[in-house]
Amino acid sequence: MQEERRLLWYLKKIPLLEGLPGDVLGELVKSVEMREVRRRQVIYIPGDPGQSIFFLNGGRVKISKVTRDGRELTLAYRVPGQVFGELCLGDGGPREEMAEAMENALITELDRGLFETVVEHNPSLAVALMRISNQRRQDVENKVARLIFRDVNAKLADLLISLGQEYGVEDARGTLVAIKITHQEMANLIGSTRETVSLTLSQFKKTGLITMDGRKVIITNFDGLKALA
């Protein structure tokens, strides 16, 4: 009983599920599996069966595309309260993307068929899910356009602006991006190489656009980055 109350508490924290009646949430609690995943642990890879969807209760998960030769393009990060793995809904086909924990994370797994049944009987959930899917499709389309039509300076400047807006904390030196992100992760996000990102960051630092605090970036000139982006 105590474990069910704990699971229910976590499910109620998921914005997508907040409109569901209490009895429906109670039924979901009986079928979900919550588990911890360690940093860098892969949750699923392309080709895995698409039999579950996931809710992120804590930590951060990276969604990416991986080529046969091992190159990786980061599509998005999922943060607590968000759903991921939802592309399997409908046809239940194999995964096309990879999900990996970027820090220790807590995830809830739910059977795809059960979730689809809940969606069918709760129109508000279907609408909310459609909005999420549409927004994510638009985000991917915008990302592809940026990757194709911009040079590395513009793509990296745009990434830093986005990180600053999402994770920025005011600091005496500027805006501290309060998240550890490696040069390789940045490269995966903008479709570049680690070496090119490192060189471009050094150039940004020399021109006073940013400074570094260990692995964390401090944006010292937002307007300068926006001019490049």
Beta strands, then each sheet from edge to edge (+ up, - down):
strand 1: 33-37
strand 2: 42-44
strand 3: 52-58
strand 4: 61-66
strand 5: 72-78
strand 6: 83-84
strand 7: 98-101
strand 8: 105-111
strand 9: 168-171
strand 10: 174-177
strand 11: 210-213
strand 12: 216-219
sheet 1: 1+ 8- 3+ 6-
sheet 2: 2+ 7- 4+ 5-
sheet 3: 9+ 10- 12+ 11-
end
